[in-house]
Amino acid sequence: MSVRPPQSFRQSISAEGGVNVLEYELMSERASSLGRNGLKVESALAALKAWNADRHGTEQRETLVNNASDAVWALFIQREICGLRNNKDIIQRYAIPGEVLARVGVIRK
């Protein structure tokens, strides 16, 4: 004799056949976070490109490079959380300079 649980205990969307509500919300938040981090990288790189040696000092450039490297690092980490391990396409898409990549992950005092 087999026993079947009551219908009220069954999930409306099974884990095997579809995405449950919690997983859907998590995927939505991951995508939103990737978008926010991408925008931060774009704005940090735009500020770095707008730097001009005639109008700004070298200390400001250092700050801009550090801010850009922090934004890129955050994007790389968020992509790894989402399961995207290859960052070559992001480096090409955003045209991230080598000096910014050299500082990714560096902890400053």
Disulfide bonds with the S-S distance in Angstrom:
none
